[in-house]
Amino acid sequence: MAEDKAPEVAPAKKGKLKLIILLVLVVILAVGLSVVGTLWFLGGNIPGITGEDSEEVTEQVDVFEPSTYKVLEKALVTTVQAEGRQRYAQAYLAFEANNPEALAAASKHMPLLRSRLITILGGRSFDDLQTPEGRQALADGMLEAVNGALEQEGEPPLLRVLFRNFVVQ
């Protein structure tokens, strides 16, 4: 009986060892595939694989330039017309630029810029200022006016005019 029990234990250990080795290989394969898949989805270069995409990525590498901001402390307040009534519009603004010289130029020419901004704001209708599209068009118009004034003065342009607060009543 002792001889019958000994051969049965040995094959069971070999089966468990094969199962453990197989599981370890499956885990290593899954980890490797997840790393390669992540690199591929993120657009990274996979070692040993070259292609047309990898060359294009290296040519298009841009240096990140953080934006800087100039907050206008005083609000722009003006009247707007709405169906024969006089309404008020108030806007707190900030300028965005990736060139600090543009913000310095904006500070230098602030009286001219405020005058143009108030003219743009006062020229809009009350109904337009109540819609998101109308406010976006206002911001775009303000940016064109500010950049036009800065261009006339030989200064670099701004990237965006941002609303910090906007009220119409």
Phi and psi in radians as a Rosetta constraint file:
Dihedral C 1 N 2 CA 2 C 2 CIRCULARHARMONIC -1.119 0.35
Dihedral N 2 CA 2 C 2 N 3 CIRCULARHARMONIC -0.603 0.35
Dihedral C 2 N 3 CA 3 C 3 CIRCULARHARMONIC -1.230 0.35
Dihedral N 3 CA 3 C 3 N 4 CIRCULARHARMONIC -0.570 0.35
Dihedral C 3 N 4 CA 4 C 4 CIRCULARHARMONIC -1.203 0.35
Dihedral N 4 CA 4 C 4 N 5 CIRCULARHARMONIC -0.639 0.35
Dihedral C 4 N 5 CA 5 C 5 CIRCULARHARMONIC -1.300 0.35
Dihedral N 5 CA 5 C 5 N 6 CIRCULARHARMONIC -0.602 0.35
Dihedral C 5 N 6 CA 6 C 6 CIRCULARHARMONIC -1.139 0.35
Dihedral N 6 CA 6 C 6 N 7 CIRCULARHARMONIC -0.810 0.35
Dihedral C 6 N 7 CA 7 C 7 CIRCULARHARMONIC -1.163 0.35
Dihedral N 7 CA 7 C 7 N 8 CIRCULARHARMONIC -0.483 0.35
Dihedral C 7 N 8 CA 8 C 8 CIRCULARHARMONIC -1.238 0.35
Dihedral N 8 CA 8 C 8 N 9 CIRCULARHARMONIC -0.563 0.35
Dihedral C 8 N 9 CA 9 C 9 CIRCULARHARMONIC -1.259 0.35
Dihedral N 9 CA 9 C 9 N 10 CIRCULARHARMONIC -0.682 0.35
Dihedral C 9 N 10 CA 10 C 10 CIRCULARHARMONIC -1.112 0.35
Dihedral N 10 CA 10 C 10 N 11 CIRCULARHARMONIC -0.805 0.35
Dihedral C 10 N 11 CA 11 C 11 CIRCULARHARMONIC -1.143 0.35
Dihedral N 11 CA 11 C 11 N 12 CIRCULARHARMONIC -0.551 0.35
Dihedral C 11 N 12 CA 12 C 12 CIRCULARHARMONIC -1.156 0.35
Dihedral N 12 CA 12 C 12 N 13 CIRCULARHARMONIC -0.671 0.35
Dihedral C 12 N 13 CA 13 C 13 CIRCULARHARMONIC -1.172 0.35
Dihedral N 13 CA 13 C 13 N 14 CIRCULARHARMONIC -0.676 0.35
Dihedral C 13 N 14 CA 14 C 14 CIRCULARHARMONIC -1.155 0.35
Dihedral N 14 CA 14 C 14 N 15 CIRCULARHARMONIC -0.658 0.35
Dihedral C 14 N 15 CA 15 C 15 CIRCULARHARMONIC -1.164 0.35
Dihedral N 15 CA 15 C 15 N 16 CIRCULARHARMONIC -0.715 0.35
Dihedral C 15 N 16 CA 16 C 16 CIRCULARHARMONIC -1.188 0.35
Dihedral N 16 CA 16 C 16 N 17 CIRCULARHARMONIC -0.671 0.35
Dihedral C 16 N 17 CA 17 C 17 CIRCULARHARMONIC -1.133 0.35
Dihedral N 17 CA 17 C 17 N 18 CIRCULARHARMONIC -0.744 0.35
Dihedral C 17 N 18 CA 18 C 18 CIRCULARHARMONIC -1.104 0.35
Dihedral N 18 CA 18 C 18 N 19 CIRCULARHARMONIC -0.709 0.35
Dihedral C 18 N 19 CA 19 C 19 CIRCULARHARMONIC -1.116 0.35
Dihedral N 19 CA 19 C 19 N 20 CIRCULARHARMONIC -0.744 0.35
Dihedral C 19 N 20 CA 20 C 20 CIRCULARHARMONIC -1.136 0.35
Dihedral N 20 CA 20 C 20 N 21 CIRCULARHARMONIC -0.767 0.35
Dihedral C 20 N 21 CA 21 C 21 CIRCULARHARMONIC -1.107 0.35
Dihedral N 21 CA 21 C 21 N 22 CIRCULARHARMONIC -0.744 0.35
Dihedral C 21 N 22 CA 22 C 22 CIRCULARHARMONIC -1.095 0.35
Dihedral N 22 CA 22 C 22 N 23 CIRCULARHARMONIC -0.764 0.35
Dihedral C 22 N 23 CA 23 C 23 CIRCULARHARMONIC -1.103 0.35
Dihedral N 23 CA 23 C 23 N 24 CIRCULARHARMONIC -0.726 0.35
Dihedral C 23 N 24 CA 24 C 24 CIRCULARHARMONIC -1.100 0.35
Dihedral N 24 CA 24 C 24 N 25 CIRCULARHARMONIC -0.745 0.35
Dihedral C 24 N 25 CA 25 C 25 CIRCULARHARMONIC -1.121 0.35
Dihedral N 25 CA 25 C 25 N 26 CIRCULARHARMONIC -0.701 0.35
Dihedral C 25 N 26 CA 26 C 26 CIRCULARHARMONIC -1.130 0.35
Dihedral N 26 CA 26 C 26 N 27 CIRCULARHARMONIC -0.737 0.35
Dihedral C 26 N 27 CA 27 C 27 CIRCULARHARMONIC -1.124 0.35
Dihedral N 27 CA 27 C 27 N 28 CIRCULARHARMONIC -0.756 0.35
Dihedral C 27 N 28 CA 28 C 28 CIRCULARHARMONIC -1.124 0.35
Dihedral N 28 CA 28 C 28 N 29 CIRCULARHARMONIC -0.718 0.35
Dihedral C 28 N 29 CA 29 C 29 CIRCULARHARMONIC -1.118 0.35
Dihedral N 29 CA 29 C 29 N 30 CIRCULARHARMONIC -0.744 0.35
Dihedral C 29 N 30 CA 30 C 30 CIRCULARHARMONIC -1.127 0.35
Dihedral N 30 CA 30 C 30 N 31 CIRCULARHARMONIC -0.730 0.35
Dihedral C 30 N 31 CA 31 C 31 CIRCULARHARMONIC -1.137 0.35
Dihedral N 31 CA 31 C 31 N 32 CIRCULARHARMONIC -0.771 0.35
Dihedral C 31 N 32 CA 32 C 32 CIRCULARHARMONIC -1.082 0.35
Dihedral N 32 CA 32 C 32 N 33 CIRCULARHARMONIC -0.765 0.35
Dihedral C 32 N 33 CA 33 C 33 CIRCULARHARMONIC -1.157 0.35
Dihedral N 33 CA 33 C 33 N 34 CIRCULARHARMONIC -0.626 0.35
Dihedral C 33 N 34 CA 34 C 34 CIRCULARHARMONIC -1.194 0.35
Dihedral N 34 CA 34 C 34 N 35 CIRCULARHARMONIC -0.641 0.35
Dihedral C 34 N 35 CA 35 C 35 CIRCULARHARMONIC -1.163 0.35
Dihedral N 35 CA 35 C 35 N 36 CIRCULARHARMONIC -0.806 0.35
Dihedral C 35 N 36 CA 36 C 36 CIRCULARHARMONIC -1.118 0.35
Dihedral N 36 CA 36 C 36 N 37 CIRCULARHARMONIC -0.736 0.35
Dihedral C 36 N 37 CA 37 C 37 CIRCULARHARMONIC -1.104 0.35
Dihedral N 37 CA 37 C 37 N 38 CIRCULARHARMONIC -0.721 0.35
Dihedral C 37 N 38 CA 38 C 38 CIRCULARHARMONIC -1.107 0.35
Dihedral N 38 CA 38 C 38 N 39 CIRCULARHARMONIC -0.794 0.35
Dihedral C 38 N 39 CA 39 C 39 CIRCULARHARMONIC -1.064 0.35
Dihedral N 39 CA 39 C 39 N 40 CIRCULARHARMONIC -0.705 0.35
Dihedral C 39 N 40 CA 40 C 40 CIRCULARHARMONIC -1.160 0.35
Dihedral N 40 CA 40 C 40 N 41 CIRCULARHARMONIC -0.780 0.35
Dihedral C 40 N 41 CA 41 C 41 CIRCULARHARMONIC -1.185 0.35
Dihedral N 41 CA 41 C 41 N 42 CIRCULARHARMONIC -0.583 0.35
Dihedral C 41 N 42 CA 42 C 42 CIRCULARHARMONIC -1.441 0.35
Dihedral N 42 CA 42 C 42 N 43 CIRCULARHARMONIC -0.031 0.35
Dihedral C 42 N 43 CA 43 C 43 CIRCULARHARMONIC 1.400 0.35
Dihedral N 43 CA 43 C 43 N 44 CIRCULARHARMONIC 0.286 0.35
Dihedral C 43 N 44 CA 44 C 44 CIRCULARHARMONIC -1.355 0.35
Dihedral N 44 CA 44 C 44 N 45 CIRCULARHARMONIC 2.875 0.35
Dihedral C 44 N 45 CA 45 C 45 CIRCULARHARMONIC -1.440 0.35
Dihedral N 45 CA 45 C 45 N 46 CIRCULARHARMONIC 2.248 0.35
Dihedral C 45 N 46 CA 46 C 46 CIRCULARHARMONIC -1.606 0.35
Dihedral N 46 CA 46 C 46 N 47 CIRCULARHARMONIC 2.174 0.35
Dihedral C 46 N 47 CA 47 C 47 CIRCULARHARMONIC -0.995 0.35
Dihedral N 47 CA 47 C 47 N 48 CIRCULARHARMONIC 2.319 0.35
Dihedral C 47 N 48 CA 48 C 48 CIRCULARHARMONIC 1.565 0.35
Dihedral N 48 CA 48 C 48 N 49 CIRCULARHARMONIC -0.161 0.35
Dihedral C 48 N 49 CA 49 C 49 CIRCULARHARMONIC -2.036 0.35
Dihedral N 49 CA 49 C 49 N 50 CIRCULARHARMONIC 2.103 0.35
Dihedral C 49 N 50 CA 50 C 50 CIRCULARHARMONIC -2.113 0.35
Dihedral N 50 CA 50 C 50 N 51 CIRCULARHARMONIC 2.641 0.35
Dihedral C 50 N 51 CA 51 C 51 CIRCULARHARMONIC -2.845 0.35
Dihedral N 51 CA 51 C 51 N 52 CIRCULARHARMONIC -3.065 0.35
Dihedral C 51 N 52 CA 52 C 52 CIRCULARHARMONIC -1.170 0.35
Dihedral N 52 CA 52 C 52 N 53 CIRCULARHARMONIC -0.608 0.35
Dihedral C 52 N 53 CA 53 C 53 CIRCULARHARMONIC -1.117 0.35
Dihedral N 53 CA 53 C 53 N 54 CIRCULARHARMONIC -0.672 0.35
Dihedral C 53 N 54 CA 54 C 54 CIRCULARHARMONIC -1.160 0.35
Dihedral N 54 CA 54 C 54 N 55 CIRCULARHARMONIC -0.584 0.35
Dihedral C 54 N 55 CA 55 C 55 CIRCULARHARMONIC -1.228 0.35
Dihedral N 55 CA 55 C 55 N 56 CIRCULARHARMONIC -0.706 0.35
Dihedral C 55 N 56 CA 56 C 56 CIRCULARHARMONIC -1.134 0.35
Dihedral N 56 CA 56 C 56 N 57 CIRCULARHARMONIC -0.649 0.35
Dihedral C 56 N 57 CA 57 C 57 CIRCULARHARMONIC -1.136 0.35
Dihedral N 57 CA 57 C 57 N 58 CIRCULARHARMONIC -0.716 0.35
Dihedral C 57 N 58 CA 58 C 58 CIRCULARHARMONIC -1.199 0.35
Dihedral N 58 CA 58 C 58 N 59 CIRCULARHARMONIC -0.505 0.35
Dihedral C 58 N 59 CA 59 C 59 CIRCULARHARMONIC -1.342 0.35
Dihedral N 59 CA 59 C 59 N 60 CIRCULARHARMONIC -0.474 0.35
Dihedral C 59 N 60 CA 60 C 60 CIRCULARHARMONIC -1.713 0.35
Dihedral N 60 CA 60 C 60 N 61 CIRCULARHARMONIC 0.255 0.35
Dihedral C 60 N 61 CA 61 C 61 CIRCULARHARMONIC -1.230 0.35
Dihedral N 61 CA 61 C 61 N 62 CIRCULARHARMONIC 2.105 0.35
Dihedral C 61 N 62 CA 62 C 62 CIRCULARHARMONIC -1.890 0.35
Dihedral N 62 CA 62 C 62 N 63 CIRCULARHARMONIC 2.658 0.35
Dihedral C 62 N 63 CA 63 C 63 CIRCULARHARMONIC -1.481 0.35
Dihedral N 63 CA 63 C 63 N 64 CIRCULARHARMONIC 2.262 0.35
Dihedral C 63 N 64 CA 64 C 64 CIRCULARHARMONIC -1.255 0.35
Dihedral N 64 CA 64 C 64 N 65 CIRCULARHARMONIC 2.220 0.35
Dihedral C 64 N 65 CA 65 C 65 CIRCULARHARMONIC -2.038 0.35
Dihedral N 65 CA 65 C 65 N 66 CIRCULARHARMONIC 1.970 0.35
Dihedral C 65 N 66 CA 66 C 66 CIRCULARHARMONIC -1.229 0.35
Dihedral N 66 CA 66 C 66 N 67 CIRCULARHARMONIC 2.600 0.35
Dihedral C 66 N 67 CA 67 C 67 CIRCULARHARMONIC -1.397 0.35
Dihedral N 67 CA 67 C 67 N 68 CIRCULARHARMONIC 2.638 0.35
Dihedral C 67 N 68 CA 68 C 68 CIRCULARHARMONIC -2.138 0.35
Dihedral N 68 CA 68 C 68 N 69 CIRCULARHARMONIC 2.740 0.35
Dihedral C 68 N 69 CA 69 C 69 CIRCULARHARMONIC -2.251 0.35
Dihedral N 69 CA 69 C 69 N 70 CIRCULARHARMONIC 2.608 0.35
Dihedral C 69 N 70 CA 70 C 70 CIRCULARHARMONIC -2.154 0.35
Dihedral N 70 CA 70 C 70 N 71 CIRCULARHARMONIC 2.021 0.35
Dihedral C 70 N 71 CA 71 C 71 CIRCULARHARMONIC -1.586 0.35
Dihedral N 71 CA 71 C 71 N 72 CIRCULARHARMONIC 2.241 0.35
Dihedral C 71 N 72 CA 72 C 72 CIRCULARHARMONIC -1.498 0.35
Dihedral N 72 CA 72 C 72 N 73 CIRCULARHARMONIC 1.991 0.35
Dihedral C 72 N 73 CA 73 C 73 CIRCULARHARMONIC -1.207 0.35
Dihedral N 73 CA 73 C 73 N 74 CIRCULARHARMONIC -0.686 0.35
Dihedral C 73 N 74 CA 74 C 74 CIRCULARHARMONIC -1.525 0.35
Dihedral N 74 CA 74 C 74 N 75 CIRCULARHARMONIC 2.448 0.35
Dihedral C 74 N 75 CA 75 C 75 CIRCULARHARMONIC -1.379 0.35
Dihedral N 75 CA 75 C 75 N 76 CIRCULARHARMONIC 2.660 0.35
Dihedral C 75 N 76 CA 76 C 76 CIRCULARHARMONIC -1.561 0.35
Dihedral N 76 CA 76 C 76 N 77 CIRCULARHARMONIC 2.122 0.35
Dihedral C 76 N 77 CA 77 C 77 CIRCULARHARMONIC -2.194 0.35
Dihedral N 77 CA 77 C 77 N 78 CIRCULARHARMONIC 2.273 0.35
Dihedral C 77 N 78 CA 78 C 78 CIRCULARHARMONIC -2.663 0.35
Dihedral N 78 CA 78 C 78 N 79 CIRCULARHARMONIC 2.950 0.35
Dihedral C 78 N 79 CA 79 C 79 CIRCULARHARMONIC -1.722 0.35
Dihedral N 79 CA 79 C 79 N 80 CIRCULARHARMONIC 2.602 0.35
Dihedral C 79 N 80 CA 80 C 80 CIRCULARHARMONIC -2.293 0.35
Dihedral N 80 CA 80 C 80 N 81 CIRCULARHARMONIC 2.674 0.35
Dihedral C 80 N 81 CA 81 C 81 CIRCULARHARMONIC -1.632 0.35
Dihedral N 81 CA 81 C 81 N 82 CIRCULARHARMONIC 2.435 0.35
Dihedral C 81 N 82 CA 82 C 82 CIRCULARHARMONIC -2.571 0.35
Dihedral N 82 CA 82 C 82 N 83 CIRCULARHARMONIC 1.860 0.35
Dihedral C 82 N 83 CA 83 C 83 CIRCULARHARMONIC 0.888 0.35
Dihedral N 83 CA 83 C 83 N 84 CIRCULARHARMONIC 0.816 0.35
Dihedral C 83 N 84 CA 84 C 84 CIRCULARHARMONIC 1.409 0.35
Dihedral N 84 CA 84 C 84 N 85 CIRCULARHARMONIC -0.102 0.35
Dihedral C 84 N 85 CA 85 C 85 CIRCULARHARMONIC -1.750 0.35
Dihedral N 85 CA 85 C 85 N 86 CIRCULARHARMONIC 2.687 0.35
Dihedral C 85 N 86 CA 86 C 86 CIRCULARHARMONIC -1.680 0.35
Dihedral N 86 CA 86 C 86 N 87 CIRCULARHARMONIC 2.175 0.35
Dihedral C 86 N 87 CA 87 C 87 CIRCULARHARMONIC -2.058 0.35
Dihedral N 87 CA 87 C 87 N 88 CIRCULARHARMONIC 2.895 0.35
Dihedral C 87 N 88 CA 88 C 88 CIRCULARHARMONIC -2.031 0.35
Dihedral N 88 CA 88 C 88 N 89 CIRCULARHARMONIC 2.524 0.35
Dihedral C 88 N 89 CA 89 C 89 CIRCULARHARMONIC -2.239 0.35
Dihedral N 89 CA 89 C 89 N 90 CIRCULARHARMONIC 2.338 0.35
Dihedral C 89 N 90 CA 90 C 90 CIRCULARHARMONIC -2.269 0.35
Dihedral N 90 CA 90 C 90 N 91 CIRCULARHARMONIC 2.283 0.35
Dihedral C 90 N 91 CA 91 C 91 CIRCULARHARMONIC -2.379 0.35
Dihedral N 91 CA 91 C 91 N 92 CIRCULARHARMONIC 2.231 0.35
Dihedral C 91 N 92 CA 92 C 92 CIRCULARHARMONIC -1.738 0.35
Dihedral N 92 CA 92 C 92 N 93 CIRCULARHARMONIC 2.243 0.35
Dihedral C 92 N 93 CA 93 C 93 CIRCULARHARMONIC -2.098 0.35
Dihedral N 93 CA 93 C 93 N 94 CIRCULARHARMONIC 2.868 0.35
Dihedral C 93 N 94 CA 94 C 94 CIRCULARHARMONIC -2.501 0.35
Dihedral N 94 CA 94 C 94 N 95 CIRCULARHARMONIC 2.577 0.35
Dihedral C 94 N 95 CA 95 C 95 CIRCULARHARMONIC -1.830 0.35
Dihedral N 95 CA 95 C 95 N 96 CIRCULARHARMONIC 2.464 0.35
Dihedral C 95 N 96 CA 96 C 96 CIRCULARHARMONIC -2.027 0.35
Dihedral N 96 CA 96 C 96 N 97 CIRCULARHARMONIC 2.379 0.35
Dihedral C 96 N 97 CA 97 C 97 CIRCULARHARMONIC -2.597 0.35
Dihedral N 97 CA 97 C 97 N 98 CIRCULARHARMONIC 2.704 0.35
Dihedral C 97 N 98 CA 98 C 98 CIRCULARHARMONIC -1.771 0.35
Dihedral N 98 CA 98 C 98 N 99 CIRCULARHARMONIC 0.076 0.35
Dihedral C 98 N 99 CA 99 C 99 CIRCULARHARMONIC -2.171 0.35
Dihedral N 99 CA 99 C 99 N 100 CIRCULARHARMONIC 1.999 0.35
Dihedral C 99 N 100 CA 100 C 100 CIRCULARHARMONIC -1.042 0.35
Dihedral N 100 CA 100 C 100 N 101 CIRCULARHARMONIC -0.436 0.35
Dihedral C 100 N 101 CA 101 C 101 CIRCULARHARMONIC -1.142 0.35
Dihedral N 101 CA 101 C 101 N 102 CIRCULARHARMONIC -0.575 0.35
Dihedral C 101 N 102 CA 102 C 102 CIRCULARHARMONIC -1.144 0.35
Dihedral N 102 CA 102 C 102 N 103 CIRCULARHARMONIC -0.684 0.35
Dihedral C 102 N 103 CA 103 C 103 CIRCULARHARMONIC -1.248 0.35
Dihedral N 103 CA 103 C 103 N 104 CIRCULARHARMONIC -0.616 0.35
Dihedral C 103 N 104 CA 104 C 104 CIRCULARHARMONIC -1.140 0.35
Dihedral N 104 CA 104 C 104 N 105 CIRCULARHARMONIC -0.693 0.35
Dihedral C 104 N 105 CA 105 C 105 CIRCULARHARMONIC -1.156 0.35
Dihedral N 105 CA 105 C 105 N 106 CIRCULARHARMONIC -0.675 0.35
Dihedral C 105 N 106 CA 106 C 106 CIRCULARHARMONIC -1.106 0.35
Dihedral N 106 CA 106 C 106 N 107 CIRCULARHARMONIC -0.693 0.35
Dihedral C 106 N 107 CA 107 C 107 CIRCULARHARMONIC -1.139 0.35
Dihedral N 107 CA 107 C 107 N 108 CIRCULARHARMONIC -0.693 0.35
Dihedral C 107 N 108 CA 108 C 108 CIRCULARHARMONIC -1.118 0.35
Dihedral N 108 CA 108 C 108 N 109 CIRCULARHARMONIC -0.686 0.35
Dihedral C 108 N 109 CA 109 C 109 CIRCULARHARMONIC -1.815 0.35
Dihedral N 109 CA 109 C 109 N 110 CIRCULARHARMONIC 0.467 0.35
Dihedral C 109 N 110 CA 110 C 110 CIRCULARHARMONIC -1.029 0.35
Dihedral N 110 CA 110 C 110 N 111 CIRCULARHARMONIC -0.701 0.35
Dihedral C 110 N 111 CA 111 C 111 CIRCULARHARMONIC -1.033 0.35
Dihedral N 111 CA 111 C 111 N 112 CIRCULARHARMONIC -0.740 0.35
Dihedral C 111 N 112 CA 112 C 112 CIRCULARHARMONIC -1.126 0.35
Dihedral N 112 CA 112 C 112 N 113 CIRCULARHARMONIC -0.762 0.35
Dihedral C 112 N 113 CA 113 C 113 CIRCULARHARMONIC -1.160 0.35
Dihedral N 113 CA 113 C 113 N 114 CIRCULARHARMONIC -0.738 0.35
Dihedral C 113 N 114 CA 114 C 114 CIRCULARHARMONIC -1.084 0.35
Dihedral N 114 CA 114 C 114 N 115 CIRCULARHARMONIC -0.698 0.35
Dihedral C 114 N 115 CA 115 C 115 CIRCULARHARMONIC -1.074 0.35
Dihedral N 115 CA 115 C 115 N 116 CIRCULARHARMONIC -0.793 0.35
Dihedral C 115 N 116 CA 116 C 116 CIRCULARHARMONIC -1.174 0.35
Dihedral N 116 CA 116 C 116 N 117 CIRCULARHARMONIC -0.660 0.35
Dihedral C 116 N 117 CA 117 C 117 CIRCULARHARMONIC -1.166 0.35
Dihedral N 117 CA 117 C 117 N 118 CIRCULARHARMONIC -0.721 0.35
Dihedral C 117 N 118 CA 118 C 118 CIRCULARHARMONIC -1.149 0.35
Dihedral N 118 CA 118 C 118 N 119 CIRCULARHARMONIC -0.675 0.35
Dihedral C 118 N 119 CA 119 C 119 CIRCULARHARMONIC -1.090 0.35
Dihedral N 119 CA 119 C 119 N 120 CIRCULARHARMONIC -0.755 0.35
Dihedral C 119 N 120 CA 120 C 120 CIRCULARHARMONIC -1.125 0.35
Dihedral N 120 CA 120 C 120 N 121 CIRCULARHARMONIC -0.801 0.35
Dihedral C 120 N 121 CA 121 C 121 CIRCULARHARMONIC -1.128 0.35
Dihedral N 121 CA 121 C 121 N 122 CIRCULARHARMONIC -0.752 0.35
Dihedral C 121 N 122 CA 122 C 122 CIRCULARHARMONIC -1.210 0.35
Dihedral N 122 CA 122 C 122 N 123 CIRCULARHARMONIC -0.377 0.35
Dihedral C 122 N 123 CA 123 C 123 CIRCULARHARMONIC -1.451 0.35
Dihedral N 123 CA 123 C 123 N 124 CIRCULARHARMONIC -0.100 0.35
Dihedral C 123 N 124 CA 124 C 124 CIRCULARHARMONIC -1.559 0.35
Dihedral N 124 CA 124 C 124 N 125 CIRCULARHARMONIC 2.676 0.35
Dihedral C 124 N 125 CA 125 C 125 CIRCULARHARMONIC -1.484 0.35
Dihedral N 125 CA 125 C 125 N 126 CIRCULARHARMONIC 2.691 0.35
Dihedral C 125 N 126 CA 126 C 126 CIRCULARHARMONIC -1.033 0.35
Dihedral N 126 CA 126 C 126 N 127 CIRCULARHARMONIC -0.722 0.35
Dihedral C 126 N 127 CA 127 C 127 CIRCULARHARMONIC -1.132 0.35
Dihedral N 127 CA 127 C 127 N 128 CIRCULARHARMONIC -0.674 0.35
Dihedral C 127 N 128 CA 128 C 128 CIRCULARHARMONIC -1.141 0.35
Dihedral N 128 CA 128 C 128 N 129 CIRCULARHARMONIC -0.654 0.35
Dihedral C 128 N 129 CA 129 C 129 CIRCULARHARMONIC -1.252 0.35
Dihedral N 129 CA 129 C 129 N 130 CIRCULARHARMONIC -0.252 0.35
Dihedral C 129 N 130 CA 130 C 130 CIRCULARHARMONIC -1.519 0.35
Dihedral N 130 CA 130 C 130 N 131 CIRCULARHARMONIC -0.194 0.35
Dihedral C 130 N 131 CA 131 C 131 CIRCULARHARMONIC -1.791 0.35
Dihedral N 131 CA 131 C 131 N 132 CIRCULARHARMONIC 2.609 0.35
Dihedral C 131 N 132 CA 132 C 132 CIRCULARHARMONIC -1.041 0.35
Dihedral N 132 CA 132 C 132 N 133 CIRCULARHARMONIC -0.659 0.35
Dihedral C 132 N 133 CA 133 C 133 CIRCULARHARMONIC -1.144 0.35
Dihedral N 133 CA 133 C 133 N 134 CIRCULARHARMONIC -0.688 0.35
Dihedral C 133 N 134 CA 134 C 134 CIRCULARHARMONIC -1.146 0.35
Dihedral N 134 CA 134 C 134 N 135 CIRCULARHARMONIC -0.681 0.35
Dihedral C 134 N 135 CA 135 C 135 CIRCULARHARMONIC -1.204 0.35
Dihedral N 135 CA 135 C 135 N 136 CIRCULARHARMONIC -0.634 0.35
Dihedral C 135 N 136 CA 136 C 136 CIRCULARHARMONIC -1.160 0.35
Dihedral N 136 CA 136 C 136 N 137 CIRCULARHARMONIC -0.705 0.35
Dihedral C 136 N 137 CA 137 C 137 CIRCULARHARMONIC -1.123 0.35
Dihedral N 137 CA 137 C 137 N 138 CIRCULARHARMONIC -0.645 0.35
Dihedral C 137 N 138 CA 138 C 138 CIRCULARHARMONIC -1.104 0.35
Dihedral N 138 CA 138 C 138 N 139 CIRCULARHARMONIC -0.800 0.35
Dihedral C 138 N 139 CA 139 C 139 CIRCULARHARMONIC -1.074 0.35
Dihedral N 139 CA 139 C 139 N 140 CIRCULARHARMONIC -0.723 0.35
Dihedral C 139 N 140 CA 140 C 140 CIRCULARHARMONIC -1.132 0.35
Dihedral N 140 CA 140 C 140 N 141 CIRCULARHARMONIC -0.738 0.35
Dihedral C 140 N 141 CA 141 C 141 CIRCULARHARMONIC -1.117 0.35
Dihedral N 141 CA 141 C 141 N 142 CIRCULARHARMONIC -0.681 0.35
Dihedral C 141 N 142 CA 142 C 142 CIRCULARHARMONIC -1.133 0.35
Dihedral N 142 CA 142 C 142 N 143 CIRCULARHARMONIC -0.721 0.35
Dihedral C 142 N 143 CA 143 C 143 CIRCULARHARMONIC -1.094 0.35
Dihedral N 143 CA 143 C 143 N 144 CIRCULARHARMONIC -0.749 0.35
Dihedral C 143 N 144 CA 144 C 144 CIRCULARHARMONIC -1.086 0.35
Dihedral N 144 CA 144 C 144 N 145 CIRCULARHARMONIC -0.731 0.35
Dihedral C 144 N 145 CA 145 C 145 CIRCULARHARMONIC -1.151 0.35
Dihedral N 145 CA 145 C 145 N 146 CIRCULARHARMONIC -0.771 0.35
Dihedral C 145 N 146 CA 146 C 146 CIRCULARHARMONIC -1.149 0.35
Dihedral N 146 CA 146 C 146 N 147 CIRCULARHARMONIC -0.816 0.35
Dihedral C 146 N 147 CA 147 C 147 CIRCULARHARMONIC -1.153 0.35
Dihedral N 147 CA 147 C 147 N 148 CIRCULARHARMONIC -0.583 0.35
Dihedral C 147 N 148 CA 148 C 148 CIRCULARHARMONIC -1.104 0.35
Dihedral N 148 CA 148 C 148 N 149 CIRCULARHARMONIC -0.742 0.35
Dihedral C 148 N 149 CA 149 C 149 CIRCULARHARMONIC -1.166 0.35
Dihedral N 149 CA 149 C 149 N 150 CIRCULARHARMONIC -0.732 0.35
Dihedral C 149 N 150 CA 150 C 150 CIRCULARHARMONIC -1.166 0.35
Dihedral N 150 CA 150 C 150 N 151 CIRCULARHARMONIC -0.637 0.35
Dihedral C 150 N 151 CA 151 C 151 CIRCULARHARMONIC -1.123 0.35
Dihedral N 151 CA 151 C 151 N 152 CIRCULARHARMONIC -0.709 0.35
Dihedral C 151 N 152 CA 152 C 152 CIRCULARHARMONIC -1.078 0.35
Dihedral N 152 CA 152 C 152 N 153 CIRCULARHARMONIC -0.542 0.35
Dihedral C 152 N 153 CA 153 C 153 CIRCULARHARMONIC -1.546 0.35
Dihedral N 153 CA 153 C 153 N 154 CIRCULARHARMONIC 0.000 0.35
Dihedral C 153 N 154 CA 154 C 154 CIRCULARHARMONIC 1.336 0.35
Dihedral N 154 CA 154 C 154 N 155 CIRCULARHARMONIC 0.526 0.35
Dihedral C 154 N 155 CA 155 C 155 CIRCULARHARMONIC -1.899 0.35
Dihedral N 155 CA 155 C 155 N 156 CIRCULARHARMONIC 2.777 0.35
Dihedral C 155 N 156 CA 156 C 156 CIRCULARHARMONIC -1.232 0.35
Dihedral N 156 CA 156 C 156 N 157 CIRCULARHARMONIC 2.689 0.35
Dihedral C 156 N 157 CA 157 C 157 CIRCULARHARMONIC -1.437 0.35
Dihedral N 157 CA 157 C 157 N 158 CIRCULARHARMONIC 2.869 0.35
Dihedral C 157 N 158 CA 158 C 158 CIRCULARHARMONIC -1.602 0.35
Dihedral N 158 CA 158 C 158 N 159 CIRCULARHARMONIC 2.845 0.35
Dihedral C 158 N 159 CA 159 C 159 CIRCULARHARMONIC -1.533 0.35
Dihedral N 159 CA 159 C 159 N 160 CIRCULARHARMONIC -0.813 0.35
Dihedral C 159 N 160 CA 160 C 160 CIRCULARHARMONIC -2.639 0.35
Dihedral N 160 CA 160 C 160 N 161 CIRCULARHARMONIC 2.737 0.35
Dihedral C 160 N 161 CA 161 C 161 CIRCULARHARMONIC -1.890 0.35
Dihedral N 161 CA 161 C 161 N 162 CIRCULARHARMONIC 2.152 0.35
Dihedral C 161 N 162 CA 162 C 162 CIRCULARHARMONIC -1.926 0.35
Dihedral N 162 CA 162 C 162 N 163 CIRCULARHARMONIC 2.483 0.35
Dihedral C 162 N 163 CA 163 C 163 CIRCULARHARMONIC -1.569 0.35
Dihedral N 163 CA 163 C 163 N 164 CIRCULARHARMONIC 2.125 0.35
Dihedral C 163 N 164 CA 164 C 164 CIRCULARHARMONIC -1.528 0.35
Dihedral N 164 CA 164 C 164 N 165 CIRCULARHARMONIC -0.582 0.35
Dihedral C 164 N 165 CA 165 C 165 CIRCULARHARMONIC -2.733 0.35
Dihedral N 165 CA 165 C 165 N 166 CIRCULARHARMONIC 2.492 0.35
Dihedral C 165 N 166 CA 166 C 166 CIRCULARHARMONIC -2.539 0.35
Dihedral N 166 CA 166 C 166 N 167 CIRCULARHARMONIC 2.161 0.35
Dihedral C 166 N 167 CA 167 C 167 CIRCULARHARMONIC -2.339 0.35
Dihedral N 167 CA 167 C 167 N 168 CIRCULARHARMONIC 2.334 0.35
Dihedral C 167 N 168 CA 168 C 168 CIRCULARHARMONIC -2.219 0.35
Dihedral N 168 CA 168 C 168 N 169 CIRCULARHARMONIC 2.410 0.35
